[in-house]
């Protein structure tokens, strides 16, 4: 799946813009927390369905890089209502982008199913990380 079809990368890009000062009005902390919660549910499903440990470790590594470290750096930043509104707005833009590109919720569910049940490395960050480790 392409990187632009995974909302976590949109959030991470927003985080990079925020910490670099390019986007200073809207804090991505609430988006990162929501993404981390979703990732924890996927991780629990991976453990429950006995997904390959290599994939679980890659998934945890990506969670640390994309969610936990950014959340740690934003921990003392307050969450304001504007941050929540911006998160919802960005998610709506993401959904429109996915729709324009022919992606449906079933595509994302299938991608997650292939990761958890079929032990397929379907996420771009995990694929890059796997290439780095194997090389």
C-alpha positions in Angstrom: 0.0 0.0 0.0 1.3 3.5 -0.8 2.5 5.7 2.0 -0.1 8.4 1.2 -2.9 5.9 1.9 -1.9 5.5 5.5 -3.1 8.2 7.8 -0.3 7.6 10.3 2.2 9.0 7.9 0.0 12.1 7.4 0.1 12.6 11.1 3.8 12.1 11.3 4.4 14.6 8.5 2.2 17.1 10.4 4.3 16.3 13.5 7.5 17.1 11.6 6.0 20.4 10.3 5.0 21.2 13.8 8.3 20.6 15.6 10.2 22.4 12.8 7.9 25.5 13.3 6.3 25.5 9.9 2.9 24.6 11.4 2.7 26.1 14.9 -1.0 26.8 15.4 -2.2 23.2 15.5 -0.6 20.5 17.8 -0.7 16.9 16.5 -0.7 15.4 20.0 -4.4 14.3 19.9 -4.0 12.7 16.5 -0.9 10.9 17.7 -2.8 9.6 20.7 -5.6 8.4 18.6 -3.2 6.7 16.2 -1.4 5.1 19.0 -4.7 3.7 20.4 -5.5 2.3 17.0 -2.0 0.8 16.7 -2.4 -0.8 20.2 -5.6 -2.6 19.0 -3.8 -3.8 15.9 -0.9 -5.0 18.1 -3.3 -6.9 20.4 -4.9 -8.5 17.3 -1.5 -9.5 16.0 -0.6 -11.2 19.3 -4.1 -12.9 19.5 -3.8 -14.2 16.0 -0.2 -15.2 16.5 1.2 -13.0 13.7 4.9 -13.7 12.9 7.1 -12.3 15.6 9.3 -10.5 13.0 6.2 -8.6 11.8 5.2 -7.8 15.4 8.7 -6.4 16.1 8.7 -4.3 13.0 5.2 -3.0 13.9 6.4 -2.1 17.4 9.5 -0.4 16.0 7.3 1.7 13.7 5.0 2.5 16.6 8.0 3.8 18.6 9.3 5.9 15.7 6.0 7.3 14.4 3.9 7.5 17.6 5.7 7.0 20.9 8.8 9.3 20.3 6.7 12.1 18.8 4.1 11.8 21.7 7.0 11.9 24.2 8.3 15.2 22.6 4.8 16.7 22.8 3.8 15.4 26.2 3.8 18.8 27.9 1.9 20.5 25.1 -1.7 21.1 26.0 -4.5 19.8 23.6 -6.8 22.6 22.6 -10.2 22.4 20.8 -8.5 23.8 17.6 -6.1 20.9 17.6 -9.1 18.5 17.7 -10.9 20.4 14.9 -7.7 20.4 12.8 -7.3 16.6 13.3 -10.9 16.0 12.2 -10.4 18.3 9.2 -7.2 16.6 8.2 -8.8 13.2 8.5 -11.7 14.4 6.2 -9.1 15.6 3.6 -7.4 12.2 3.9 -10.7 10.4 3.4 -11.4 12.5 0.3 -7.9 11.7 -1.0 -8.4 8.0 -0.5 -11.8 8.2 -2.2 -10.4 10.1 -5.2 -7.8 7.4 -5.5 -10.3 4.6 -5.5 -9.6 3.4 -1.9 -12.5 2.1 0.2 -12.7 1.1 3.9 -12.6 -2.5 2.7 -9.2 -1.9 1.1 -7.8 -0.8 4.5 -9.5 -3.7 6.3 -8.1 -6.1 3.8 -4.6 -4.6 4.2 -4.8 -5.0 8.0 -6.1 -8.6 7.6 -3.3 -9.5 5.3 -0.8 -8.2 7.9 -2.4 -9.9 10.9 -3.7 -13.2 9.5 -1.6 -13.8 6.4 1.7 -12.5 7.9 2.3 -10.2 4.9 4.4 -7.1 5.4 1.9 -4.6 3.9 2.9 -1.3 5.4 5.5 0.9 3.6 7.4 1.9 6.8 7.7 -1.7 7.9 8.8 -2.7 4.4 11.5 0.0 4.4 12.6 -1.0 7.9 12.8 -4.7 6.9 15.0 -3.8 3.9 17.3 -1.8 6.2 17.6 -4.7 8.6 18.1 -7.4 6.0 20.6 -5.3 3.9 
